[in-house]
Amino acid sequence: MAIVVRGTSYSGEVLENILTVATTGNELVSKGLIMVIPGVEKAISVPRLKSGKMLQKRKEDPQKADAKGDFEYSEKKLTPRDFMAFTVFNPRTFENIWRPFQPKGNLVFSELPPEVQNKLLDVMSKQLRFELGWHYINGTYAEEGDDNLMDGIITQAAKDKDCIIVECESKSMIDRLYAVLGSMPEAILEHPNLRILMSKKDFQKYDKELTEREHKNSDETKINGKSFKGVKIETVASWPSDVLMATLCSPDVDGNLFAAVNLQDDESVIQIDKLSNASELYFFKLLMKADTNIGFGEEIVVLDGREDPAFKNPAGVPEGTSEKVVPVPEDVTDLSDDEFPEGDGEQA
């Protein structure tokens, strides 16, 4: 059964509120870092247009052979995959657990107090958003296996040969951020949608490094600003540690991360009904389609410091350099205080 009773010692009244475990949800969506395209039944393409260099010396009578620069049109495809959530439970479980929630009359789910119904739906919805957030980032698709629902952003980016892959031997977060910053294309370096994506654990390391700097110690009771040299840092639940990705993030077409779904609120559309006419069991069922992809690989700078990195073969380096390993400045600790604004005093 979906409702598992453990360690219950009911001997009288209990709290009317049911406690639930905190979850983080799908932060790529909730923080507006990815464009979600609803209403995609089968597939949709993200159109891309690039051009080559066009300027040249002036000619009095230019001919066709003098033409320089091409327009290159291509598409990135999003193919939403089918998956579902399905669980079965017996509403009579509550009869033996919480006296205030005992069903009245016939033991049918519709007569359970609304508090119980809503709490079950709330817990299920939070869990689905949390799982979906993981798949949006780390997912890999395969025909078999309930954990292989779709290709996530990291999986899609790792397949794109145009991604700028940075290597840095240092374990310091500041060193790694300098390496990423030094590899960013000039076209996006000052773009208002530029973000550095990292895990919450990695930001804690970065925050600690800033706090422990010699001569310029920050207040341990405050969080340092989530930025590096003017580029905003976004911490995302389920983002893998030791992976830094810089790219354009937006809930609109001016970003570089995309998701296609069947319905905008698929994860909230849950069917509730009897398992069968003669059964006392009820089920929760959700059907959904989703897929993710990136726009331009050349607008993604990634440092993958894991032992088994997904980004293994650097396809290119920033313009004007010849080394795949981006050099790190020798002295990265002598930073002025105004370069890293302190936070507002919120707890970590």
C-alpha positions as CSV (number, residue, x, y, z in Angstrom):
1,M,0.0,0.0,0.0
2,A,1.1,3.6,-0.6
3,I,0.5,4.6,3.0
4,V,3.1,2.9,5.2
5,V,2.5,3.0,9.0
6,R,5.6,2.8,11.1
7,G,6.2,3.2,14.8
8,T,2.7,4.3,15.6
9,S,1.7,4.3,19.3
10,Y,-1.7,6.0,19.1
11,S,-3.2,6.3,22.6
12,G,-5.4,9.3,22.3
13,E,-5.6,12.6,20.5
14,V,-3.0,13.6,18.0
15,L,-2.1,16.8,16.3
16,E,-4.6,17.9,13.7
17,N,-1.9,18.9,11.3
18,I,0.1,16.2,9.5
19,L,3.8,16.9,9.2
20,T,5.5,16.6,5.8
21,V,9.1,16.4,4.7
22,A,10.5,19.6,3.1
23,T,11.3,19.3,-0.6
24,T,13.0,21.7,-3.0
25,G,10.9,21.3,-6.1
26,N,11.9,22.0,-9.7
27,E,14.1,25.1,-9.2
28,L,15.1,25.5,-12.9
29,V,11.4,26.3,-13.5
30,S,10.6,28.1,-10.2
31,K,13.6,30.4,-10.5
32,G,12.9,31.2,-14.1
33,L,16.1,29.7,-15.5
34,I,14.5,27.7,-18.3
35,M,11.9,28.3,-20.9
36,V,9.0,25.8,-20.6
37,I,7.1,25.3,-23.9
38,P,3.6,23.9,-23.1
39,G,1.2,22.1,-25.4
40,V,3.8,19.9,-27.2
41,E,2.2,16.6,-28.1
42,K,4.9,15.0,-30.2
43,A,7.9,17.2,-30.9
44,I,9.0,20.8,-31.4
45,S,12.1,22.4,-32.8
46,V,14.0,25.4,-31.5
47,P,15.1,27.3,-34.6
48,R,18.7,28.7,-34.6
49,L,20.3,31.2,-37.0
50,K,24.0,32.1,-37.2
51,S,26.1,34.0,-39.7
52,G,29.7,34.1,-40.7
53,K,32.1,37.1,-41.0
54,M,30.9,39.5,-43.7
55,L,33.1,42.7,-43.6
56,Q,35.7,43.1,-46.4
57,K,37.6,45.7,-48.4
58,R,35.4,48.0,-50.6
59,K,35.1,47.0,-54.2
60,E,33.7,49.2,-57.0
61,D,32.0,46.4,-58.8
62,P,31.4,43.5,-56.4
63,Q,30.5,40.2,-58.0
64,K,28.9,37.0,-56.7
65,A,32.3,35.5,-56.1
66,D,33.1,38.4,-53.8
67,A,30.2,37.5,-51.4
68,K,31.4,36.7,-47.9
69,G,29.5,35.3,-45.0
70,D,26.7,32.7,-44.9
71,F,23.5,32.4,-43.0
72,E,23.4,29.0,-41.2
73,Y,20.0,27.8,-40.1
74,S,19.6,24.8,-37.8
75,E,17.2,23.4,-35.2
76,K,17.4,21.7,-31.8
77,K,14.7,19.2,-31.3
78,L,12.7,18.6,-28.2
79,T,10.7,15.3,-28.1
80,P,8.6,14.9,-25.0
81,R,8.7,11.4,-23.5
82,D,5.7,9.7,-21.9
83,F,5.9,8.8,-18.2
84,M,3.6,8.6,-15.3
85,A,3.2,8.5,-11.5
86,F,0.9,5.8,-10.1
87,T,0.3,4.7,-6.5
88,V,-2.4,2.8,-4.7
89,F,-3.6,3.2,-1.1
90,N,-6.4,2.2,1.2
91,P,-8.1,5.1,2.9
92,R,-9.1,2.8,5.8
93,T,-5.5,3.1,7.0
94,F,-6.4,6.4,8.7
95,E,-9.1,4.6,10.7
96,N,-6.4,2.9,12.9
97,I,-4.0,5.8,13.1
98,W,-5.6,9.2,13.8
99,R,-9.0,9.3,15.5
100,P,-9.8,12.8,14.3
101,F,-9.4,11.6,10.7
102,Q,-11.6,8.5,11.0
103,P,-14.0,8.3,8.0
104,K,-17.7,8.7,8.7
105,G,-20.3,6.4,7.2
106,N,-19.2,4.3,4.3
107,L,-15.4,4.0,4.1
108,V,-14.9,5.8,0.9
109,F,-12.2,8.3,0.1
110,S,-14.6,11.1,-0.7
111,E,-15.7,11.0,2.9
112,L,-12.3,11.4,4.4
113,P,-11.8,14.9,5.9
114,P,-10.5,17.3,3.2
115,E,-7.4,17.9,5.3
116,V,-6.3,14.4,4.7
117,Q,-7.1,14.4,1.0
118,N,-5.3,17.8,0.5
119,K,-2.3,16.6,2.5
120,L,-1.9,13.5,0.4
121,L,-2.2,15.4,-2.8
122,D,0.2,18.1,-1.5
123,V,2.9,15.5,-0.6
124,M,2.5,13.8,-4.0
125,S,2.7,17.0,-5.9
126,K,5.9,18.2,-4.0
127,Q,7.6,14.8,-4.6
128,L,6.8,14.9,-8.3
129,R,8.2,18.4,-8.7
130,F,11.3,17.3,-6.9
131,E,11.8,14.2,-9.0
132,L,11.0,16.2,-12.2
133,G,13.6,18.8,-11.2
134,W,16.3,16.1,-11.0
135,H,15.4,14.7,-14.4
136,Y,15.4,18.2,-16.0
137,I,19.1,18.5,-14.9
138,N,20.6,15.0,-14.7
139,G,18.2,12.7,-16.7
140,T,19.2,10.3,-19.3
141,Y,16.6,8.6,-21.6
142,A,16.5,4.9,-22.3
143,E,13.8,2.5,-23.5
144,E,14.1,0.5,-20.3
145,G,14.2,1.6,-16.7
146,D,11.9,3.8,-14.6
147,D,14.8,6.2,-13.9
148,N,15.6,6.9,-17.6
149,L,12.7,9.2,-18.4
150,M,14.3,12.0,-20.5
151,D,17.6,13.6,-21.4
152,G,18.4,16.4,-19.0
153,I,20.2,19.7,-19.6
154,I,23.6,18.3,-18.6
155,T,23.1,15.2,-20.8
156,Q,22.1,17.3,-23.8
157,A,25.0,19.8,-23.3
158,A,27.5,17.0,-23.0
159,K,26.5,15.8,-26.5
160,D,27.0,19.2,-28.1
161,K,30.5,19.6,-29.5
162,D,30.3,23.4,-29.5
163,C,30.2,23.7,-25.7
164,I,33.2,25.4,-24.2
165,I,34.8,23.0,-21.8
166,V,37.1,24.3,-19.1
167,E,39.7,22.4,-17.1
168,C,41.0,23.5,-13.7
169,E,43.2,21.4,-11.5
170,S,42.5,23.6,-8.4
171,K,39.8,22.5,-5.9
172,S,39.3,26.2,-4.9
173,M,35.9,27.5,-6.0
174,I,37.4,30.9,-6.6
175,D,40.0,29.4,-8.9
176,R,37.3,27.5,-10.8
177,L,35.1,30.5,-11.2
178,Y,38.0,32.5,-12.6
179,A,38.6,29.7,-15.1
180,V,35.0,29.7,-16.1
181,L,34.9,33.5,-16.3
182,G,38.1,33.6,-18.4
183,S,36.5,31.2,-21.0
184,M,33.2,33.1,-21.5
185,P,32.7,34.5,-25.0
186,E,32.6,38.2,-25.1
187,A,29.2,38.2,-26.8
188,I,27.6,36.9,-23.6
189,L,30.0,38.2,-21.0
190,E,27.9,41.2,-20.1
191,H,24.5,39.8,-21.1
192,P,21.9,40.5,-18.4
193,N,20.7,36.9,-18.6
194,L,24.1,35.4,-18.0
195,R,24.1,33.1,-15.0
196,I,26.6,30.6,-13.3
197,L,24.8,27.5,-12.3
198,M,26.2,25.4,-9.4
199,S,25.1,23.1,-6.6
200,K,24.1,24.5,-3.2
201,K,27.1,22.6,-1.6
202,D,29.5,24.2,-4.0
203,F,28.2,27.7,-3.2
204,Q,28.7,26.9,0.5
205,K,32.3,26.1,-0.3
206,Y,32.6,29.4,-2.2
207,D,30.9,31.3,0.6
208,K,33.4,29.8,3.1
209,E,36.4,30.7,1.0
210,L,35.2,34.3,0.8
211,T,34.6,34.4,4.6
212,E,38.1,32.9,5.4
213,R,40.1,35.3,3.2
214,E,43.1,36.8,5.0
215,H,42.9,40.5,5.9
216,K,39.3,40.7,4.4
217,N,37.3,38.5,6.6
218,S,33.5,38.6,6.1
219,D,31.0,38.4,8.8
220,E,30.3,34.7,9.6
221,T,26.7,35.5,10.4
222,K,26.0,36.6,6.9
223,I,25.9,35.0,3.4
224,N,28.2,36.5,0.8
225,G,26.5,37.8,-2.3
226,K,25.6,35.2,-4.9
227,S,27.7,36.6,-7.7
228,F,31.3,36.5,-9.1
229,K,32.8,39.5,-10.8
230,G,29.3,40.8,-11.5
231,V,27.9,37.6,-12.9
232,K,25.0,36.3,-10.9
233,I,25.3,32.8,-9.4
234,E,22.2,30.5,-9.2
235,T,22.2,27.5,-6.9
236,V,19.9,24.8,-8.1
237,A,18.5,21.8,-6.3
238,S,19.7,18.4,-7.8
239,W,22.6,20.2,-9.6
240,P,25.7,17.9,-9.3
241,S,28.6,19.1,-7.1
242,D,31.8,20.0,-8.9
243,V,30.0,21.1,-12.1
244,L,29.9,24.8,-12.9
245,M,27.9,25.9,-16.0
246,A,27.7,29.5,-17.3
247,T,25.0,30.2,-19.9
248,L,22.1,32.5,-20.6
249,C,19.1,31.7,-18.4
250,S,15.5,33.0,-18.9
251,P,11.9,31.8,-18.9
252,D,11.6,33.3,-22.4
253,V,13.3,32.8,-25.8
254,D,16.3,35.0,-24.8
255,G,17.7,32.2,-22.7
256,N,19.6,29.1,-23.7
257,L,17.8,26.3,-21.8
258,F,14.5,24.8,-23.0
259,A,11.9,22.3,-21.8
260,A,8.9,21.0,-23.7
261,V,5.8,19.6,-21.8
262,N,2.3,18.5,-22.7
263,L,0.6,20.8,-20.3
264,Q,2.1,23.8,-18.4
265,D,0.9,22.3,-15.1
266,D,1.2,18.6,-15.9
267,E,2.8,17.8,-12.5
268,S,-0.3,19.1,-10.7
269,V,-3.0,17.3,-12.8
270,I,-3.6,14.2,-10.7
271,Q,-6.4,11.7,-11.2
272,I,-8.0,10.2,-8.1
273,D,-10.4,7.2,-8.3
274,K,-11.3,3.7,-7.1
275,L,-8.9,1.1,-8.4
276,S,-12.0,-1.0,-9.4
277,N,-15.7,-1.0,-8.6
278,A,-15.5,-3.8,-6.1
279,S,-12.3,-2.6,-4.5
280,E,-11.7,-0.5,-1.3
281,L,-8.4,0.7,-2.8
282,Y,-8.0,4.1,-4.4
283,F,-5.2,5.3,-6.8
284,F,-3.4,8.5,-7.6
285,K,-2.3,8.7,-11.2
286,L,-0.5,11.4,-13.2
287,L,0.4,11.3,-16.9
288,M,3.0,13.6,-18.3
289,K,5.3,14.3,-21.3
290,A,8.5,16.3,-21.0
291,D,11.9,16.8,-22.6
292,T,14.8,19.3,-22.4
293,N,17.5,20.7,-24.7
294,I,19.8,23.6,-25.1
295,G,19.9,26.3,-27.8
296,F,23.6,27.1,-28.6
297,G,26.4,25.0,-27.3
298,E,28.8,27.9,-27.9
299,E,26.9,29.9,-25.3
300,I,27.6,27.3,-22.6
301,V,30.9,27.3,-20.6
302,V,31.2,24.3,-18.3
303,L,33.7,23.0,-15.8
304,D,33.2,19.4,-14.8
305,G,35.5,18.5,-11.9
306,R,33.9,15.1,-11.1
307,E,36.0,11.9,-11.1
308,D,34.0,10.7,-14.0
309,P,33.1,13.9,-15.9
310,A,30.4,13.9,-18.5
311,F,32.3,16.6,-20.4
312,K,35.5,14.8,-21.3
313,N,36.7,16.1,-24.6
314,P,37.1,19.8,-24.9
315,A,35.9,20.9,-28.3
316,G,37.3,24.4,-28.3
317,V,38.7,27.2,-26.2
318,P,38.0,30.9,-26.0
319,E,39.0,33.0,-29.0
320,G,42.6,34.1,-28.9
321,T,43.9,31.2,-26.7
322,S,45.6,28.0,-27.6
323,E,45.5,26.1,-24.4
324,K,42.6,23.8,-23.4
325,V,43.4,24.3,-19.7
326,V,42.5,27.9,-18.9
327,P,45.2,29.5,-16.7
328,V,44.2,30.7,-13.3
329,P,45.6,34.0,-11.9
330,E,48.4,33.5,-9.5
331,D,46.9,35.7,-6.8
332,V,43.2,35.3,-6.4
333,T,42.9,36.2,-2.8
334,D,43.7,39.9,-3.1
335,L,40.1,41.0,-3.9
336,S,38.5,44.2,-2.8
337,D,35.5,43.9,-0.5
338,D,33.2,45.6,-2.9
339,E,33.8,42.9,-5.5
340,F,31.9,40.5,-3.4
341,P,28.9,42.3,-1.8
342,E,27.7,40.8,1.5
343,G,24.3,39.2,1.7
344,D,21.4,40.5,3.7
345,G,22.1,38.4,6.7
346,E,19.9,35.4,5.8
347,Q,20.9,32.1,7.3
348,A,22.8,29.6,5.1
